[in-house]
C-alpha cells in the first residue's frame, strides 16, 4: 500500500483494517487473499453480486464479510 495514498478504515470479517481509499472489492479480495470460486461478499449486510466487485468501492466505516460456504454433510 502506498503510504502517500489516503486510507480509510473498514471492517473485514470482523477485523478493523486500513484500505486505500478507492479500492474495489476485487482489489480487497486479492489483497486479503480471499479468492475462492464459491465465495460470497456482503457489504453492510447486503449481498454484492460478483459482476459488481470491480465497480464497488467501500466507504470508510463499511463492513465487508467474505463468506466461504462450507459444503458437505
Secondary structure, DSSP 8 states (H G I E B T S, - for coil): --TTS-EEEEEETTEEEEEETT-BHHHHHHHTT---TT-EEEETTEEE-GGGSTT-B--TT-EEEEE------
